[in-house]
Amino acid sequence: MELATLIANVQGMTVIAVALLIGMGALGTAIGFALLGGRFLDGAARQPELVPMLRINMFIVAGLLDAVTMIGVGIALFFTFANPFVGAVEAAFGG
């Protein structure tokens, strides 16, 4: 195979991986927020006097959920703009 074709294949597969990384991260965060909100409302309905403490804990967990997604977006941006796999292909095939 020609080097340009190999690099194009690596870039194409990287685009698919980035799309899956961002998409699955968004899906996981959406499911996590749905579960978090439902459990918060259940807890608030059962013990209204604990709402301030539950709200603090809910915002802490919400921040952690967003942090995991942002880490995935950061990794996806790294693969998009500084793809290490293209350099490995060029080194392996003498580009």
Summary of the structure (lengths in Angstrom):
residues: 95
radius of gyration: 21.0
end to end distance: 12.8
largest distance: 68.7
contacts: 236
relative contact order: 0.17
helix: 92%
strand: 0%
